[in-house]
Amino acid sequence: MLRTRGSESDVAWVYGAAVRAGGGADTATFAVSAGSTREERMVAAVRHAIATSPCAELGDLPLEQREPIALARILGLDVDQIASTLGCDRAEVKARTRSGLTRLAGTRAVAGMPVG
């Protein structure tokens, strides 16, 4: 059972984000203590899961490519939000995303990508 610092509904959202990214209860537990808002916790859950146990569709990509894709596809963040989260500029987010999607193009992984 997850210990909470927020509302029970926040825990459900964070756990859902963790699972969509390939993580589980450990990732969600980490994320619940990583932020003060639901959004911060969900971002932490996705980033932690993508770094430690990425979903199969993204597992073959380097972290720098899978992070922006996961944040966009799982959480629905826009380019500016991703740039702020990753500490880089918009052009870098777009380049990383384009490189990752290019690597995925033509593979069965694209069809199975979770949509945020």
Biopython code that builds the backbone (N, CA, C, O; Angstrom):
import numpy as np
from Bio.PDB.StructureBuilder import StructureBuilder

atoms = [
    (1, "MET", "N", (0.841, -1.188, 0.000)),
    (1, "MET", "CA", (0.000, 0.000, 0.000)),
    (1, "MET", "C", (0.878, 1.239, 0.000)),
    (1, "MET", "O", (1.868, 1.308, 0.729)),
    (2, "LEU", "N", (0.518, 2.207, -0.809)),
    (2, "LEU", "CA", (1.275, 3.447, -0.893)),
    (2, "LEU", "C", (0.962, 4.346, 0.293)),
    (2, "LEU", "O", (-0.189, 4.471, 0.711)),
    (3, "ARG", "N", (2.002, 4.965, 0.823)),
    (3, "ARG", "CA", (1.787, 5.991, 1.837)),
    (3, "ARG", "C", (1.513, 7.290, 1.092)),
    (3, "ARG", "O", (2.118, 7.551, 0.052)),
    (4, "THR", "N", (0.627, 8.084, 1.604)),
    (4, "THR", "CA", (0.239, 9.291, 0.887)),
    (4, "THR", "C", (0.638, 10.544, 1.639)),
    (4, "THR", "O", (0.662, 10.582, 2.869)),
    (5, "ARG", "N", (0.951, 11.571, 0.857)),
    (5, "ARG", "CA", (1.122, 12.916, 1.396)),
    (5, "ARG", "C", (0.042, 13.797, 0.807)),
    (5, "ARG", "O", (-0.179, 14.911, 1.284)),
    (6, "GLY", "N", (-0.624, 13.322, -0.205)),
    (6, "GLY", "CA", (-1.700, 14.062, -0.849)),
    (6, "GLY", "C", (-3.001, 13.320, -0.642)),
    (6, "GLY", "O", (-3.110, 12.461, 0.232)),
    (7, "SER", "N", (-3.977, 13.656, -1.447)),
    (7, "SER", "CA", (-5.258, 12.983, -1.325)),
    (7, "SER", "C", (-5.177, 11.589, -1.925)),
    (7, "SER", "O", (-4.271, 11.288, -2.702)),
    (8, "GLU", "N", (-6.123, 10.751, -1.562)),
    (8, "GLU", "CA", (-6.175, 9.394, -2.115)),
    (8, "GLU", "C", (-6.324, 9.441, -3.631)),
    (8, "GLU", "O", (-5.777, 8.588, -4.330)),
    (9, "SER", "N", (-7.052, 10.421, -4.148)),
    (9, "SER", "CA", (-7.218, 10.502, -5.599)),
    (9, "SER", "C", (-5.895, 10.829, -6.288)),
    (9, "SER", "O", (-5.662, 10.383, -7.411)),
    (10, "ASP", "N", (-5.031, 11.598, -5.638)),
    (10, "ASP", "CA", (-3.703, 11.868, -6.204)),
    (10, "ASP", "C", (-2.908, 10.577, -6.342)),
    (10, "ASP", "O", (-2.235, 10.363, -7.350)),
    (11, "VAL", "N", (-2.985, 9.727, -5.342)),
    (11, "VAL", "CA", (-2.244, 8.473, -5.373)),
    (11, "VAL", "C", (-2.709, 7.628, -6.558)),
    (11, "VAL", "O", (-1.884, 7.020, -7.240)),
    (12, "ALA", "N", (-3.996, 7.583, -6.806)),
    (12, "ALA", "CA", (-4.517, 6.814, -7.938)),
    (12, "ALA", "C", (-3.987, 7.360, -9.257)),
    (12, "ALA", "O", (-3.608, 6.588, -10.137)),
    (13, "TRP", "N", (-3.957, 8.662, -9.403)),
    (13, "TRP", "CA", (-3.444, 9.281, -10.627)),
    (13, "TRP", "C", (-1.958, 8.983, -10.790)),
    (13, "TRP", "O", (-1.512, 8.629, -11.881)),
    (14, "VAL", "N", (-1.202, 9.124, -9.728)),
    (14, "VAL", "CA", (0.242, 8.887, -9.780)),
    (14, "VAL", "C", (0.520, 7.421, -10.093)),
    (14, "VAL", "O", (1.391, 7.116, -10.908)),
    (15, "TYR", "N", (-0.208, 6.520, -9.456)),
    (15, "TYR", "CA", (-0.025, 5.098, -9.715)),
    (15, "TYR", "C", (-0.353, 4.789, -11.180)),
    (15, "TYR", "O", (0.362, 4.024, -11.827)),
    (16, "GLY", "N", (-1.418, 5.373, -11.696)),
    (16, "GLY", "CA", (-1.782, 5.168, -13.099)),
    (16, "GLY", "C", (-0.692, 5.640, -14.045)),
    (16, "GLY", "O", (-0.380, 4.961, -15.023)),
    (17, "ALA", "N", (-0.112, 6.793, -13.761)),
    (17, "ALA", "CA", (0.980, 7.307, -14.600)),
    (17, "ALA", "C", (2.184, 6.384, -14.532)),
    (17, "ALA", "O", (2.826, 6.123, -15.549)),
    (18, "ALA", "N", (2.493, 5.890, -13.345)),
    (18, "ALA", "CA", (3.636, 4.990, -13.176)),
    (18, "ALA", "C", (3.442, 3.710, -13.972)),
    (18, "ALA", "O", (4.366, 3.250, -14.643)),
    (19, "VAL", "N", (2.256, 3.135, -13.903)),
    (19, "VAL", "CA", (1.975, 1.890, -14.611)),
    (19, "VAL", "C", (2.013, 2.103, -16.121)),
    (19, "VAL", "O", (2.555, 1.269, -16.846)),
    (20, "ARG", "N", (1.453, 3.197, -16.600)),
    (20, "ARG", "CA", (1.464, 3.469, -18.044)),
    (20, "ARG", "C", (2.887, 3.585, -18.578)),
    (20, "ARG", "O", (3.152, 3.224, -19.725)),
    (21, "ALA", "N", (3.793, 4.081, -17.764)),
    (21, "ALA", "CA", (5.187, 4.261, -18.197)),
    (21, "ALA", "C", (6.022, 2.995, -18.023)),
    (21, "ALA", "O", (7.163, 2.947, -18.482)),
    (22, "GLY", "N", (5.482, 1.981, -17.376)),
    (22, "GLY", "CA", (6.216, 0.736, -17.201)),
    (22, "GLY", "C", (6.610, 0.449, -15.776)),
    (22, "GLY", "O", (7.184, -0.603, -15.492)),
    (23, "GLY", "N", (6.313, 1.362, -14.874)),
    (23, "GLY", "CA", (6.658, 1.177, -13.468)),
    (23, "GLY", "C", (5.526, 0.516, -12.713)),
    (23, "GLY", "O", (4.629, -0.080, -13.310)),
    (24, "GLY", "N", (5.574, 0.622, -11.417)),
    (24, "GLY", "CA", (4.546, 0.030, -10.573)),
    (24, "GLY", "C", (4.497, 0.727, -9.232)),
    (24, "GLY", "O", (4.735, 1.931, -9.131)),
    (25, "ALA", "N", (4.186, -0.042, -8.207)),
    (25, "ALA", "CA", (4.008, 0.523, -6.875)),
    (25, "ALA", "C", (5.267, 1.216, -6.356)),
    (25, "ALA", "O", (5.173, 2.267, -5.723)),
    (26, "ASP", "N", (6.445, 0.641, -6.616)),
    (26, "ASP", "CA", (7.688, 1.275, -6.151)),
    (26, "ASP", "C", (7.881, 2.640, -6.790)),
    (26, "ASP", "O", (8.273, 3.597, -6.123)),
    (27, "THR", "N", (7.603, 2.724, -8.083)),
    (27, "THR", "CA", (7.717, 4.008, -8.785)),
    (27, "THR", "C", (6.712, 5.002, -8.245)),
    (27, "THR", "O", (7.042, 6.170, -8.035)),
    (28, "ALA", "N", (5.495, 4.554, -8.018)),
    (28, "ALA", "CA", (4.464, 5.445, -7.493)),
    (28, "ALA", "C", (4.815, 5.924, -6.088)),
    (28, "ALA", "O", (4.607, 7.092, -5.758)),
    (29, "THR", "N", (5.342, 5.032, -5.269)),
    (29, "THR", "CA", (5.753, 5.420, -3.911)),
    (29, "THR", "C", (6.831, 6.496, -3.972)),
    (29, "THR", "O", (6.777, 7.487, -3.243)),
    (30, "PHE", "N", (7.814, 6.288, -4.851)),
    (30, "PHE", "CA", (8.857, 7.293, -5.050)),
    (30, "PHE", "C", (8.235, 8.627, -5.459)),
    (30, "PHE", "O", (8.574, 9.673, -4.906)),
    (31, "ALA", "N", (7.330, 8.583, -6.420)),
    (31, "ALA", "CA", (6.768, 9.807, -6.987)),
    (31, "ALA", "C", (5.885, 10.568, -6.011)),
    (31, "ALA", "O", (5.850, 11.798, -6.044)),
    (32, "VAL", "N", (5.175, 9.861, -5.145)),
    (32, "VAL", "CA", (4.294, 10.535, -4.186)),
    (32, "VAL", "C", (5.089, 11.476, -3.296)),
    (32, "VAL", "O", (4.583, 12.522, -2.887)),
    (33, "SER", "N", (6.328, 11.114, -2.993)),
    (33, "SER", "CA", (7.144, 11.976, -2.135)),
    (33, "SER", "C", (8.007, 12.946, -2.942)),
    (33, "SER", "O", (8.759, 13.730, -2.362)),
    (34, "ALA", "N", (7.906, 12.904, -4.274)),
    (34, "ALA", "CA", (8.785, 13.712, -5.119)),
    (34, "ALA", "C", (8.203, 15.063, -5.510)),
    (34, "ALA", "O", (8.902, 15.880, -6.110)),
    (35, "GLY", "N", (6.965, 15.310, -5.191)),
    (35, "GLY", "CA", (6.383, 16.585, -5.590)),
    (35, "GLY", "C", (5.283, 17.010, -4.649)),
    (35, "GLY", "O", (4.841, 16.242, -3.795)),
    (36, "SER", "N", (4.845, 18.250, -4.816)),
    (36, "SER", "CA", (3.799, 18.752, -3.931)),
    (36, "SER", "C", (2.441, 18.814, -4.609)),
    (36, "SER", "O", (1.425, 18.981, -3.933)),
    (37, "THR", "N", (2.402, 18.683, -5.945)),
    (37, "THR", "CA", (1.132, 18.695, -6.660)),
    (37, "THR", "C", (0.950, 17.381, -7.407)),
    (37, "THR", "O", (1.912, 16.648, -7.636)),
    (38, "ARG", "N", (-0.281, 17.094, -7.780)),
    (38, "ARG", "CA", (-0.556, 15.888, -8.550)),
    (38, "ARG", "C", (0.273, 15.857, -9.822)),
    (38, "ARG", "O", (0.840, 14.821, -10.169)),
    (39, "GLU", "N", (0.348, 16.986, -10.519)),
    (39, "GLU", "CA", (1.089, 17.044, -11.775)),
    (39, "GLU", "C", (2.572, 16.744, -11.565)),
    (39, "GLU", "O", (3.167, 15.985, -12.329)),
    (40, "GLU", "N", (3.169, 17.336, -10.536)),
    (40, "GLU", "CA", (4.585, 17.083, -10.235)),
    (40, "GLU", "C", (4.818, 15.617, -9.922)),
    (40, "GLU", "O", (5.817, 15.037, -10.349)),
    (41, "ARG", "N", (3.905, 15.020, -9.182)),
    (41, "ARG", "CA", (4.037, 13.603, -8.821)),
    (41, "ARG", "C", (3.894, 12.706, -10.043)),
    (41, "ARG", "O", (4.608, 11.712, -10.176)),
    (42, "MET", "N", (2.970, 13.056, -10.938)),
    (42, "MET", "CA", (2.789, 12.251, -12.151)),
    (42, "MET", "C", (4.017, 12.349, -13.053)),
    (42, "MET", "O", (4.452, 11.348, -13.622)),
    (43, "VAL", "N", (4.573, 13.549, -13.183)),
    (43, "VAL", "CA", (5.798, 13.714, -13.969)),
    (43, "VAL", "C", (6.924, 12.896, -13.347)),
    (43, "VAL", "O", (7.668, 12.220, -14.057)),
    (44, "ALA", "N", (7.051, 12.955, -12.022)),
    (44, "ALA", "CA", (8.096, 12.182, -11.337)),
    (44, "ALA", "C", (7.895, 10.686, -11.556)),
    (44, "ALA", "O", (8.865, 9.954, -11.747)),
    (45, "ALA", "N", (6.649, 10.229, -11.528)),
    (45, "ALA", "CA", (6.366, 8.806, -11.740)),
    (45, "ALA", "C", (6.775, 8.368, -13.134)),
    (45, "ALA", "O", (7.418, 7.331, -13.298)),
    (46, "VAL", "N", (6.409, 9.144, -14.129)),
    (46, "VAL", "CA", (6.747, 8.788, -15.510)),
    (46, "VAL", "C", (8.255, 8.834, -15.717)),
    (46, "VAL", "O", (8.826, 7.914, -16.302)),
    (47, "ARG", "N", (8.902, 9.883, -15.249)),
    (47, "ARG", "CA", (10.359, 9.991, -15.435)),
    (47, "ARG", "C", (11.094, 8.850, -14.733)),
    (47, "ARG", "O", (12.039, 8.287, -15.287)),
    (48, "HIS", "N", (10.668, 8.509, -13.527)),
    (48, "HIS", "CA", (11.317, 7.418, -12.789)),
    (48, "HIS", "C", (11.103, 6.088, -13.506)),
    (48, "HIS", "O", (12.048, 5.316, -13.671)),
    (49, "ALA", "N", (9.889, 5.817, -13.927)),
    (49, "ALA", "CA", (9.601, 4.555, -14.611)),
    (49, "ALA", "C", (10.356, 4.454, -15.927)),
    (49, "ALA", "O", (10.907, 3.401, -16.247)),
    (50, "ILE", "N", (10.385, 5.534, -16.689)),
    (50, "ILE", "CA", (11.066, 5.533, -17.992)),
    (50, "ILE", "C", (12.575, 5.343, -17.800)),
    (50, "ILE", "O", (13.238, 4.746, -18.648)),
    (51, "ALA", "N", (13.109, 5.843, -16.698)),
    (51, "ALA", "CA", (14.547, 5.701, -16.440)),
    (51, "ALA", "C", (14.910, 4.322, -15.896)),
    (51, "ALA", "O", (15.988, 3.808, -16.192)),
    (52, "THR", "N", (14.020, 3.715, -15.103)),
    (52, "THR", "CA", (14.376, 2.476, -14.415)),
    (52, "THR", "C", (13.731, 1.224, -14.986)),
    (52, "THR", "O", (14.326, 0.147, -14.936)),
    (53, "SER", "N", (12.529, 1.347, -15.526)),
    (53, "SER", "CA", (11.832, 0.163, -16.049)),
    (53, "SER", "C", (10.852, 0.591, -17.138)),
    (53, "SER", "O", (9.639, 0.486, -16.956)),
    (54, "PRO", "N", (11.371, 1.072, -18.268)),
    (54, "PRO", "CA", (10.487, 1.614, -19.306)),
    (54, "PRO", "C", (9.555, 0.563, -19.896)),
    (54, "PRO", "O", (9.871, -0.626, -19.935)),
    (55, "CYS", "N", (8.402, 1.034, -20.351)),
    (55, "CYS", "CA", (7.474, 0.142, -21.039)),
    (55, "CYS", "C", (8.179, -0.438, -22.270)),
    (55, "CYS", "O", (9.108, 0.164, -22.807)),
    (56, "ALA", "N", (7.729, -1.597, -22.701)),
    (56, "ALA", "CA", (8.392, -2.328, -23.789)),
    (56, "ALA", "C", (8.531, -1.486, -25.051)),
    (56, "ALA", "O", (9.542, -1.570, -25.747)),
    (57, "GLU", "N", (7.524, -0.680, -25.346)),
    (57, "GLU", "CA", (7.549, 0.108, -26.575)),
    (57, "GLU", "C", (8.701, 1.104, -26.613)),
    (57, "GLU", "O", (9.206, 1.428, -27.688)),
    (58, "LEU", "N", (9.117, 1.589, -25.454)),
    (58, "LEU", "CA", (10.168, 2.605, -25.400)),
    (58, "LEU", "C", (11.510, 2.076, -24.902)),
    (58, "LEU", "O", (12.505, 2.800, -24.916)),
    (59, "GLY", "N", (11.544, 0.840, -24.470)),
    (59, "GLY", "CA", (12.725, 0.280, -23.823)),
    (59, "GLY", "C", (14.003, 0.284, -24.641)),
    (59, "GLY", "O", (15.095, 0.333, -24.074)),
    (60, "ASP", "N", (13.892, 0.232, -25.972)),
    (60, "ASP", "CA", (15.096, 0.199, -26.810)),
    (60, "ASP", "C", (15.653, 1.589, -27.118)),
    (60, "ASP", "O", (16.741, 1.707, -27.682)),
    (61, "LEU", "N", (14.929, 2.624, -26.759)),
    (61, "LEU", "CA", (15.401, 3.989, -27.016)),
    (61, "LEU", "C", (16.292, 4.469, -25.880)),
    (61, "LEU", "O", (16.118, 4.054, -24.734)),
    (62, "PRO", "N", (17.247, 5.342, -26.191)),
    (62, "PRO", "CA", (18.024, 5.957, -25.103)),
    (62, "PRO", "C", (17.107, 6.879, -24.281)),
    (62, "PRO", "O", (16.119, 7.406, -24.793)),
    (63, "LEU", "N", (17.447, 7.060, -23.025)),
    (63, "LEU", "CA", (16.631, 7.864, -22.117)),
    (63, "LEU", "C", (16.333, 9.246, -22.682)),
    (63, "LEU", "O", (15.212, 9.736, -22.546)),
    (64, "GLU", "N", (17.308, 9.878, -23.309)),
    (64, "GLU", "CA", (17.092, 11.240, -23.820)),
    (64, "GLU", "C", (16.010, 11.294, -24.896)),
    (64, "GLU", "O", (15.430, 12.354, -25.131)),
    (65, "GLN", "N", (15.732, 10.174, -25.550)),
    (65, "GLN", "CA", (14.670, 10.129, -26.555)),
    (65, "GLN", "C", (13.352, 9.644, -25.961)),
    (65, "GLN", "O", (12.286, 10.122, -26.351)),
    (66, "ARG", "N", (13.412, 8.705, -25.025)),
    (66, "ARG", "CA", (12.158, 8.169, -24.495)),
    (66, "ARG", "C", (11.465, 9.120, -23.527)),
    (66, "ARG", "O", (10.239, 9.115, -23.425)),
    (67, "GLU", "N", (12.248, 9.947, -22.807)),
    (67, "GLU", "CA", (11.630, 10.870, -21.844)),
    (67, "GLU", "C", (10.642, 11.833, -22.496)),
    (67, "GLU", "O", (9.494, 11.900, -22.056)),
    (68, "PRO", "N", (11.038, 12.581, -23.529)),
    (68, "PRO", "CA", (10.061, 13.509, -24.096)),
    (68, "PRO", "C", (8.866, 12.805, -24.750)),
    (68, "PRO", "O", (7.744, 13.311, -24.714)),
    (69, "ILE", "N", (9.115, 11.643, -25.342)),
    (69, "ILE", "CA", (8.012, 10.896, -25.938)),
    (69, "ILE", "C", (7.036, 10.456, -24.856)),
    (69, "ILE", "O", (5.825, 10.614, -25.014)),
    (70, "ALA", "N", (7.545, 9.910, -23.763)),
    (70, "ALA", "CA", (6.681, 9.451, -22.673)),
    (70, "ALA", "C", (5.917, 10.605, -22.040)),
    (70, "ALA", "O", (4.722, 10.484, -21.774)),
    (71, "LEU", "N", (6.587, 11.712, -21.798)),
    (71, "LEU", "CA", (5.905, 12.857, -21.180)),
    (71, "LEU", "C", (4.790, 13.390, -22.074)),
    (71, "LEU", "O", (3.745, 13.815, -21.580)),
    (72, "ALA", "N", (5.008, 13.370, -23.380)),
    (72, "ALA", "CA", (3.979, 13.831, -24.316)),
    (72, "ALA", "C", (2.854, 12.811, -24.454)),
    (72, "ALA", "O", (1.678, 13.167, -24.379)),
    (73, "ARG", "N", (3.211, 11.547, -24.654)),
    (73, "ARG", "CA", (2.211, 10.529, -24.944)),
    (73, "ARG", "C", (1.449, 10.054, -23.708)),
    (73, "ARG", "O", (0.246, 9.806, -23.788)),
    (74, "ILE", "N", (2.110, 9.927, -22.601)),
    (74, "ILE", "CA", (1.454, 9.404, -21.397)),
    (74, "ILE", "C", (0.746, 10.508, -20.619)),
    (74, "ILE", "O", (-0.381, 10.327, -20.157)),
    (75, "LEU", "N", (1.421, 11.662, -20.478)),
    (75, "LEU", "CA", (0.838, 12.741, -19.678)),
    (75, "LEU", "C", (0.229, 13.862, -20.502)),
    (75, "LEU", "O", (-0.484, 14.710, -19.964)),
    (76, "GLY", "N", (0.498, 13.876, -21.796)),
    (76, "GLY", "CA", (-0.064, 14.923, -22.639)),
    (76, "GLY", "C", (0.593, 16.281, -22.474)),
    (76, "GLY", "O", (-0.023, 17.304, -22.771)),
    (77, "LEU", "N", (1.847, 16.306, -22.001)),
    (77, "LEU", "CA", (2.544, 17.582, -21.854)),
    (77, "LEU", "C", (2.879, 18.157, -23.227)),
    (77, "LEU", "O", (3.129, 17.414, -24.176)),
    (78, "ASP", "N", (2.881, 19.476, -23.323)),
    (78, "ASP", "CA", (3.262, 20.112, -24.581)),
    (78, "ASP", "C", (4.768, 20.377, -24.593)),
    (78, "ASP", "O", (5.456, 20.132, -23.601)),
    (79, "VAL", "N", (5.269, 20.873, -25.710)),
    (79, "VAL", "CA", (6.710, 21.062, -25.894)),
    (79, "VAL", "C", (7.289, 21.989, -24.820)),
    (79, "VAL", "O", (8.359, 21.713, -24.279)),
    (80, "ASP", "N", (6.599, 23.068, -24.513)),
    (80, "ASP", "CA", (7.098, 23.998, -23.489)),
    (80, "ASP", "C", (7.173, 23.342, -22.114)),
    (80, "ASP", "O", (8.143, 23.543, -21.384)),
    (81, "GLN", "N", (6.153, 22.560, -21.755)),
    (81, "GLN", "CA", (6.155, 21.880, -20.461)),
    (81, "GLN", "C", (7.277, 20.841, -20.386)),
    (81, "GLN", "O", (7.933, 20.697, -19.354)),
    (82, "ILE", "N", (7.487, 20.129, -21.478)),
    (82, "ILE", "CA", (8.558, 19.133, -21.510)),
    (82, "ILE", "C", (9.916, 19.810, -21.409)),
    (82, "ILE", "O", (10.791, 19.346, -20.678)),
    (83, "ALA", "N", (10.093, 20.901, -22.137)),
    (83, "ALA", "CA", (11.359, 21.641, -22.085)),
    (83, "ALA", "C", (11.646, 22.109, -20.661)),
    (83, "ALA", "O", (12.776, 21.994, -20.184)),
    (84, "SER", "N", (10.644, 22.629, -19.992)),
    (84, "SER", "CA", (10.808, 23.080, -18.613)),
    (84, "SER", "C", (11.158, 21.909, -17.693)),
    (84, "SER", "O", (12.039, 22.027, -16.841)),
    (85, "THR", "N", (10.480, 20.801, -17.865)),
    (85, "THR", "CA", (10.714, 19.614, -17.044)),
    (85, "THR", "C", (12.123, 19.063, -17.230)),
    (85, "THR", "O", (12.785, 18.692, -16.261)),
    (86, "LEU", "N", (12.577, 19.011, -18.482)),
    (86, "LEU", "CA", (13.880, 18.423, -18.791)),
    (86, "LEU", "C", (15.031, 19.418, -18.706)),
    (86, "LEU", "O", (16.198, 19.030, -18.763)),
    (87, "GLY", "N", (14.706, 20.688, -18.572)),
    (87, "GLY", "CA", (15.748, 21.707, -18.465)),
    (87, "GLY", "C", (16.488, 21.958, -19.768)),
    (87, "GLY", "O", (17.697, 22.189, -19.775)),
    (88, "CYS", "N", (15.753, 21.911, -20.865)),
    (88, "CYS", "CA", (16.357, 22.190, -22.171)),
    (88, "CYS", "C", (15.404, 23.078, -22.963)),
    (88, "CYS", "O", (14.308, 23.390, -22.497)),
    (89, "ASP", "N", (15.823, 23.484, -24.157)),
    (89, "ASP", "CA", (14.962, 24.356, -24.940)),
    (89, "ASP", "C", (14.023, 23.552, -25.846)),
    (89, "ASP", "O", (14.165, 22.339, -26.003)),
    (90, "ARG", "N", (13.065, 24.266, -26.432)),
    (90, "ARG", "CA", (12.053, 23.641, -27.297)),
    (90, "ARG", "C", (12.680, 22.881, -28.456)),
    (90, "ARG", "O", (12.237, 21.784, -28.796)),
    (91, "ALA", "N", (13.703, 23.457, -29.059)),
    (91, "ALA", "CA", (14.340, 22.816, -30.211)),
    (91, "ALA", "C", (14.939, 21.469, -29.817)),
    (91, "ALA", "O", (14.866, 20.505, -30.578)),
    (92, "GLU", "N", (15.527, 21.409, -28.635)),
    (92, "GLU", "CA", (16.107, 20.146, -28.164)),
    (92, "GLU", "C", (15.029, 19.098, -27.911)),
    (92, "GLU", "O", (15.207, 17.929, -28.252)),
    (93, "VAL", "N", (13.909, 19.512, -27.312)),
    (93, "VAL", "CA", (12.794, 18.585, -27.093)),
    (93, "VAL", "C", (12.309, 18.034, -28.424)),
    (93, "VAL", "O", (12.092, 16.830, -28.557)),
    (94, "LYS", "N", (12.139, 18.901, -29.402)),
    (94, "LYS", "CA", (11.661, 18.463, -30.711)),
    (94, "LYS", "C", (12.665, 17.528, -31.382)),
    (94, "LYS", "O", (12.274, 16.536, -31.997)),
    (95, "ALA", "N", (13.945, 17.838, -31.266)),
    (95, "ALA", "CA", (14.976, 16.992, -31.884)),
    (95, "ALA", "C", (15.007, 15.608, -31.230)),
    (95, "ALA", "O", (15.091, 14.594, -31.922)),
    (96, "ARG", "N", (14.940, 15.569, -29.909)),
    (96, "ARG", "CA", (14.952, 14.281, -29.199)),
    (96, "ARG", "C", (13.712, 13.456, -29.553)),
    (96, "ARG", "O", (13.796, 12.250, -29.787)),
    (97, "THR", "N", (12.568, 14.128, -29.586)),
    (97, "THR", "CA", (11.320, 13.442, -29.911)),
    (97, "THR", "C", (11.357, 12.910, -31.338)),
    (97, "THR", "O", (11.000, 11.759, -31.590)),
    (98, "ARG", "N", (11.785, 13.745, -32.256)),
    (98, "ARG", "CA", (11.873, 13.335, -33.664)),
    (98, "ARG", "C", (12.820, 12.146, -33.821)),
    (98, "ARG", "O", (12.497, 11.193, -34.530)),
    (99, "SER", "N", (13.972, 12.189, -33.177)),
    (99, "SER", "CA", (14.929, 11.082, -33.261)),
    (99, "SER", "C", (14.327, 9.790, -32.718)),
    (99, "SER", "O", (14.473, 8.728, -33.324)),
    (100, "GLY", "N", (13.655, 9.884, -31.585)),
    (100, "GLY", "CA", (13.040, 8.697, -30.992)),
    (100, "GLY", "C", (11.925, 8.133, -31.842)),
    (100, "GLY", "O", (11.833, 6.920, -32.033)),
    (101, "LEU", "N", (11.074, 9.014, -32.356)),
    (101, "LEU", "CA", (9.969, 8.550, -33.188)),
    (101, "LEU", "C", (10.473, 7.968, -34.505)),
    (101, "LEU", "O", (9.891, 7.021, -35.033)),
    (102, "THR", "N", (11.554, 8.536, -35.033)),
    (102, "THR", "CA", (12.147, 8.002, -36.257)),
    (102, "THR", "C", (12.637, 6.578, -36.021)),
    (102, "THR", "O", (12.456, 5.701, -36.865)),
    (103, "ARG", "N", (13.258, 6.360, -34.865)),
    (103, "ARG", "CA", (13.744, 5.008, -34.537)),
    (103, "ARG", "C", (12.595, 4.030, -34.370)),
    (103, "ARG", "O", (12.733, 2.847, -34.682)),
    (104, "LEU", "N", (11.458, 4.518, -33.880)),
    (104, "LEU", "CA", (10.302, 3.649, -33.674)),
    (104, "LEU", "C", (9.502, 3.410, -34.959)),
    (104, "LEU", "O", (8.792, 2.411, -35.073)),
    (105, "ALA", "N", (9.616, 4.316, -35.913)),
    (105, "ALA", "CA", (8.820, 4.238, -37.144)),
    (105, "ALA", "C", (9.026, 2.890, -37.830)),
    (105, "ALA", "O", (10.145, 2.394, -37.958)),
    (106, "GLY", "N", (7.935, 2.332, -38.255)),
    (106, "GLY", "CA", (8.013, 1.071, -38.963)),
    (106, "GLY", "C", (8.100, -0.146, -38.073)),
    (106, "GLY", "O", (8.172, -1.271, -38.566)),
    (107, "THR", "N", (8.094, 0.062, -36.757)),
    (107, "THR", "CA", (8.131, -1.073, -35.840)),
    (107, "THR", "C", (6.749, -1.304, -35.265)),
    (107, "THR", "O", (5.885, -0.430, -35.334)),
    (108, "ARG", "N", (6.548, -2.448, -34.715)),
    (108, "ARG", "CA", (5.253, -2.749, -34.092)),
    (108, "ARG", "C", (5.052, -1.925, -32.832)),
    (108, "ARG", "O", (3.928, -1.825, -32.340)),
    (109, "ALA", "N", (6.101, -1.339, -32.303)),
    (109, "ALA", "CA", (5.996, -0.562, -31.058)),
    (109, "ALA", "C", (5.097, 0.652, -31.225)),
    (109, "ALA", "O", (4.414, 1.038, -30.276)),
    (110, "VAL", "N", (5.075, 1.258, -32.390)),
    (110, "VAL", "CA", (4.282, 2.470, -32.594)),
    (110, "VAL", "C", (2.800, 2.172, -32.384)),
    (110, "VAL", "O", (2.096, 2.971, -31.766)),
    (111, "ALA", "N", (2.320, 1.052, -32.878)),
    (111, "ALA", "CA", (0.914, 0.711, -32.755)),
    (111, "ALA", "C", (0.501, 0.506, -31.301)),
    (111, "ALA", "O", (-0.658, 0.734, -30.956)),
    (112, "GLY", "N", (1.416, 0.083, -30.454)),
    (112, "GLY", "CA", (1.085, -0.190, -29.071)),
    (112, "GLY", "C", (1.356, 0.943, -28.107)),
    (112, "GLY", "O", (1.181, 0.772, -26.900)),
    (113, "MET", "N", (1.782, 2.110, -28.606)),
    (113, "MET", "CA", (2.124, 3.230, -27.721)),
    (113, "MET", "C", (0.911, 3.683, -26.931)),
    (113, "MET", "O", (-0.157, 3.900, -27.504)),
    (114, "PRO", "N", (1.064, 3.829, -25.607)),
    (114, "PRO", "CA", (-0.034, 4.370, -24.820)),
    (114, "PRO", "C", (-0.270, 5.827, -25.179)),
    (114, "PRO", "O", (0.673, 6.573, -25.444)),
    (115, "VAL", "N", (-1.524, 6.221, -25.185)),
    (115, "VAL", "CA", (-1.874, 7.592, -25.519)),
    (115, "VAL", "C", (-2.349, 8.284, -24.257)),
    (115, "VAL", "O", (-3.223, 7.771, -23.557)),
    (116, "GLY", "N", (-1.773, 9.461, -23.954)),
    (116, "GLY", "CA", (-2.116, 10.204, -22.738)),
    (116, "GLY", "C", (-3.399, 10.932, -22.820)),
    (116, "GLY", "O", (-3.796, 11.593, -21.861)),
]
sb = StructureBuilder()
sb.init_structure("model")
sb.init_model(0)
sb.init_chain("A")
sb.init_seg("    ")
for serial, (resi, resn, name, xyz) in enumerate(atoms, 1):
    if name == "N":
        sb.init_residue(resn, " ", resi, " ")
    sb.init_atom(name, np.array(xyz, "f"), 0.0, 1.0, " ", f" {name:<3s}", serial, name[0])
structure = sb.get_structure()
